[in-house]
Amino acid sequence: MKKEDSCSYEVNESGAGYRSGDGNFVYEIKRTLGILRKSNSGWTRELNVVAWNNNAPKYDIRDWSPDHSKMTRGITFTKNEAEQICKWLSLEPDNTEGGEESKQTEAILPF
């Protein structure tokens, strides 16, 4: 699914890397990995693999309109960043509903 969207909001300060020369978003959803939630309006929060402006695909979490023509701001991760997050989550004890505070660990990612 390849879409171009002429949203008026900026993704970052300069807009660099997220807009084509004419100011439009260019993106291609390569793969949908899962839907995290669906609102009453039909918008969904999804984990996808998305190529932005014909760059290398990245893991992407954001809300999408039902036809994927509109999106909210989101966050993208490289494969290394996503792997690190998975490691952290696998080490996290099941105490997110209260109780003990989890210990925060620090990792150095190769950039």
C-alpha positions as CSV (number, residue, x, y, z in Angstrom):
1,M,0.0,0.0,0.0
2,K,1.7,3.2,-1.2
3,K,0.2,6.5,-0.1
4,E,1.0,10.2,-0.4
5,D,-0.5,12.5,2.2
6,S,-0.3,16.3,2.2
7,C,-0.8,16.8,5.9
8,S,-0.1,20.3,7.2
9,Y,1.7,19.4,10.4
10,E,5.4,19.0,10.8
11,V,6.9,15.7,11.9
12,N,10.1,17.4,13.2
13,E,11.6,20.9,13.3
14,S,13.0,20.9,9.8
15,G,10.7,18.3,8.2
16,A,13.8,16.8,6.8
17,G,13.6,13.1,6.0
18,Y,9.8,13.0,6.2
19,R,8.6,15.0,3.3
20,S,9.2,14.8,-0.4
21,G,10.4,17.8,-2.4
22,D,6.8,19.1,-2.9
23,G,6.1,18.9,0.9
24,N,4.0,15.7,0.8
25,F,4.6,12.6,3.0
26,V,5.6,9.6,0.9
27,Y,5.3,6.3,2.7
28,E,4.8,2.7,2.0
29,I,3.5,0.3,4.6
30,K,5.5,-2.8,3.9
31,R,4.0,-5.0,6.5
32,T,1.5,-4.7,9.3
33,L,2.7,-6.6,12.4
34,G,-0.3,-5.9,14.6
35,I,-3.1,-3.6,15.8
36,L,-2.6,-2.5,19.3
37,R,-6.1,-0.9,19.7
38,K,-9.0,0.4,17.7
39,S,-11.0,3.5,18.6
40,N,-14.8,3.9,18.1
41,S,-14.0,6.2,15.2
42,G,-12.2,3.4,13.4
43,W,-8.7,4.7,13.9
44,T,-6.2,2.0,14.9
45,R,-2.9,2.1,16.7
46,E,-0.6,-0.2,14.7
47,L,2.9,-1.6,14.6
48,N,4.0,-1.6,11.0
49,V,7.1,-1.8,9.0
50,V,7.1,1.5,7.0
51,A,9.4,3.0,4.4
52,W,9.3,6.8,4.7
53,N,10.3,8.8,1.6
54,N,11.7,5.7,-0.1
55,N,14.3,5.2,2.7
56,A,15.0,1.9,4.4
57,P,11.9,0.5,6.2
58,K,11.6,1.0,10.0
59,Y,9.4,-0.3,12.7
60,D,6.7,2.3,13.2
61,I,4.0,2.8,15.9
62,R,1.3,5.4,15.3
63,D,-2.5,5.8,14.9
64,W,-3.9,5.5,11.4
65,S,-7.3,6.4,9.8
66,P,-9.3,3.4,8.6
67,D,-8.1,3.9,5.0
68,H,-4.5,4.7,6.0
69,S,-4.7,8.1,4.3
70,K,-4.2,10.0,7.5
71,M,-1.9,9.4,10.5
72,T,-0.9,10.9,13.8
73,R,2.6,11.6,15.0
74,G,4.3,8.4,15.9
75,I,7.6,6.8,16.6
76,T,10.0,4.8,14.4
77,F,12.7,2.3,15.4
78,T,15.5,0.8,13.5
79,K,15.9,-3.0,13.8
80,N,18.6,-2.6,16.4
81,E,16.5,-0.3,18.5
82,A,13.5,-2.6,18.3
83,E,15.7,-5.6,19.4
84,Q,16.9,-3.6,22.4
85,I,13.4,-2.7,23.4
86,C,12.4,-6.4,23.1
87,K,15.3,-7.3,25.4
88,W,14.2,-4.7,28.0
89,L,10.6,-5.9,27.9
90,S,11.7,-9.6,28.3
91,L,13.6,-8.7,31.4
92,E,10.7,-6.6,32.9
93,P,9.0,-8.4,35.8
94,D,5.2,-8.5,35.6
95,N,4.7,-5.7,38.1
96,T,3.3,-2.9,35.8
97,E,0.0,-2.8,37.7
98,G,1.6,-1.4,40.8
99,G,3.7,-2.8,43.5
100,E,7.5,-2.8,43.3
101,E,9.2,-0.3,41.1
102,S,11.2,-1.9,38.3
103,K,14.9,-1.2,38.2
104,Q,15.8,1.0,35.3
105,T,18.7,-0.3,33.2
106,E,20.9,1.6,30.8
107,A,22.0,0.3,27.5
108,I,24.3,1.7,24.9
109,L,23.1,1.3,21.4
110,P,25.5,1.3,18.5
111,F,24.8,4.3,16.2
